[in-house]
Amino acid sequence: MEGSRSNKIPSEHLLQIRQHIESFPTKDTHYGGCTKKYLDARLDVKQMHKMFCSKYPNVKIKYKFYLKYFQVNFILYYLTYFDLT
C-alpha cells in the first residue's frame, strides 16, 4: 500500500494508522453463515481521519490515503444499531 513513488509513507505511520483503526470497537455478526465486523454507523472514515490527525498532529496523512488504507486493509461495515453489551 506504500506505492512506488519516492514519497512513501514510513512504516511506523502505517502501523499508527492500523492501530488507530483497530482501536474503534466493532460488533461481530454471524448472519448467513459468515462473520462480519461492524462499526457504529454514527462513525465514518472522515471522522476517524480527523481523530487520527488530532491524536498524531506531527504525522501528516491525507484523508485520501487514510481512506484508501481503510478500504484496502479492512473489511468493516456500518451497523445502524450498535450495542457493545
Buried (B, 14 or more C-beta within 10 A) or exposed (E): EEEEEEEEBEEEBBEBBBEBBEEEEBBEEEEEEEEBEBBBEEBEBEEBBEBBBEEBEEBEBEBEBBBBBBEEBBEBEEBEEBEEE
